[in-house]
Amino acid sequence: MLLVPALTPELDQTRLGLMKVINIQAAKTHLSRLVEEAASGEEIVLAKAGRPYVKLVPCTPATSPRKLGGWEGKLTIAENFDDASGEIDRLFEGGKAASGKKARSKSARR
């Protein structure tokens, strides 16, 4: 296999073990292949001017399913929660609020 000199990986052994470091210009050309390698679990560092810039790592789904019932027993719902209020019904049906304030007409606002 013939590697292009710009794509020859440098192994970074400083912090996180062995990683492939690729120049960002070369990464533009071979992005599809690098994404496939990252998806298979390999960590790839993109470098700009020889300095690490970003890391390609696979997206992993959440390891555990969400637990249902997290709020159970932590709140209460009022007894009259489902009771309809005449005021709310009027507002939903396009009526005016009975708060005592007069609604200004469009001509009065100008």
C-alpha positions in Angstrom: 0.0 0.0 0.0 1.4 3.4 -1.0 0.8 6.2 1.4 0.8 9.9 0.3 3.5 11.7 2.4 0.9 14.1 3.8 -1.3 11.2 4.9 1.5 9.3 6.7 0.1 9.1 10.2 2.2 10.3 13.1 1.6 8.4 16.3 1.0 10.6 19.3 1.9 8.9 22.5 1.7 11.8 24.9 -1.7 11.7 26.7 -4.3 9.3 25.3 -2.2 6.5 23.9 -1.7 5.8 20.2 -3.5 8.2 17.9 -3.3 8.9 14.2 -2.4 12.5 13.5 -3.3 13.8 10.0 -2.7 17.2 8.4 -6.0 19.0 7.9 -5.2 19.5 4.2 -4.8 15.8 3.7 -7.9 15.1 5.8 -10.0 17.2 3.3 -8.9 14.9 0.5 -9.5 11.7 2.4 -12.3 12.6 4.7 -14.6 9.7 3.8 -11.9 7.1 4.7 -11.0 8.9 7.9 -14.6 9.0 9.0 -14.9 5.3 8.4 -11.8 4.7 10.4 -13.1 6.8 13.2 -16.5 5.0 13.1 -14.6 1.7 13.5 -13.2 3.0 16.8 -9.9 4.5 15.8 -9.1 8.0 17.2 -7.8 10.4 14.6 -6.4 13.8 15.4 -6.5 16.5 12.7 -3.5 18.8 12.9 -3.1 22.4 11.6 0.4 23.5 11.1 1.6 20.4 12.9 -0.3 21.2 16.1 -3.3 19.0 17.2 -6.5 20.9 16.3 -9.5 18.5 16.5 -10.2 14.8 17.2 -12.4 12.5 15.2 -14.0 9.9 17.4 -17.1 7.7 16.9 -20.5 8.8 18.2 -21.7 6.2 20.6 -25.3 5.9 21.8 -26.2 6.1 25.5 -25.0 3.0 27.2 -28.1 2.6 29.4 -31.8 3.1 28.6 -33.6 5.9 30.3 -35.2 5.1 33.6 -38.9 5.9 33.7 -40.7 7.4 36.7 -37.9 9.7 37.8 -40.5 12.2 39.2 -42.7 9.6 40.9 -43.5 10.7 44.5 -41.7 14.1 44.1 -44.7 16.2 43.1 -48.4 16.3 43.7 -51.3 17.3 41.3 -54.2 19.4 42.7 -57.5 17.6 43.0 -59.2 20.2 40.7 -56.5 20.0 38.0 -58.8 18.7 35.3 -61.8 20.9 36.3 -62.7 23.2 33.5 -62.6 26.9 34.2 -65.2 29.1 32.5 -62.7 31.9 32.2 -60.2 29.7 30.4 -62.9 28.3 28.1 -63.9 31.8 27.1 -60.3 32.8 26.3 -59.8 29.7 24.2 -63.0 30.3 22.3 -62.0 33.9 21.4 -63.8 35.7 24.2 -62.3 38.5 26.3 -60.8 38.2 29.7 -63.0 39.3 32.7 -60.1 41.0 34.5 -61.7 44.4 34.4 -59.2 45.9 32.0 -60.5 47.3 28.8 -58.9 46.1 25.7 -57.7 48.9 23.5 -58.8 48.9 19.9 -56.3 49.2 17.1 -57.4 52.8 16.3 -56.8 53.8 20.0 -53.2 52.5 19.9 -52.2 54.9 17.1 
